[in-house]
Each structure stands twice: as C-alpha cells, then as structure tokens.
Amino acid sequence: MYIKQDGAYLITVCSTDRAILTATGKQALHRAWPIYGSGIQKYFASHLPAKEAAVLNRLLRRVARDE
C-alpha cells in the first residue's frame, strides 16, 4: 500500500509537521494496529518489568499529548 496514493495523508503547510492523517489514513491505522501492536508487545514491551513498562507508558502518553 502506498499511503500517499491511497489518500491516507495529505502534505500541507503546517508550522510543526507537513503531514496530516486523513480519515482514510485513520482507518488504515486502525486496521493495522492489531499486527503492529502485537509486534510491539513481542519485541519490545515483553522485555520490560511491569513497573518500567508503566513508567514508559506514562512518558509516551505525555509525548503523544504534545502533538
């Protein structure tokens, strides 16, 4: 899938980022998440103790809110 050709994002003028996720892109992300999420769990998160995973989760949520 070529996400630009499929209308998943637009290039636009923006002070922080030139890419905007479209409704089509959000749908594609939603469909891909089960596979992507299982990979994150298997190759990354499963190697962290619960306390460290909770700290990382909190930090990543903070970063995501700053978008």
N, C-alpha and C positions, 0 to 999 in steps of 0.2 A: 504494500500500500504506500503510495506517495501522498503524504498527508496534505501537502500544499495543493496538489492536483485534485484531491478528493474534497477540498473545501474545508479541511479540518482547522485551518488557521488562516489568518489574514496578516499581511505585512502592512503596517500603518505607521504614522508619525506618533511617537509617544516619548515622553521625557525619560522613562525608565527602561522600556523594552519596546521593540518594534513588532512583536508578535502578539496577536490576540486569539485566544481559543474560541472558535465558533461553536454553535450548538452541535454541529456535525462532529467537531473535534471532541466535545464533551461526551457525546455518545460513544465515540471510538474509545476514548479513555475508559469509560465505564465498562465497555465490553472487554477491554484488555486487562483490566485490573485483576481479575482472579488469577491469571497466569503470572502477571508481573508481581502481584502481592505474594504468591507462593514462592517465587524466586527470592524475593527479599527475605522472607521468613527462613527459607532453607539455607541460603548462602551468607546471610548477614545476621539477622536477629537471633537465630537459634544459637549463636556463639556468645551471646551476652547473658550474664546473670540477670535475673528479674529486676533487681534494683538498678542496675546500669541501663537496662532497656527502658525502664520508667523515666530515668533522667534524660536519656536520648529522646524519647518520645516527647517529653515536655519541651526540650530545646528545639526540636524540629517543628513543633506546633507554634512556638514563638516566632521562628523564622518564617513559617508559612503565613502567619497573620500580617507580616510586614510587607506582603506583596503589593 
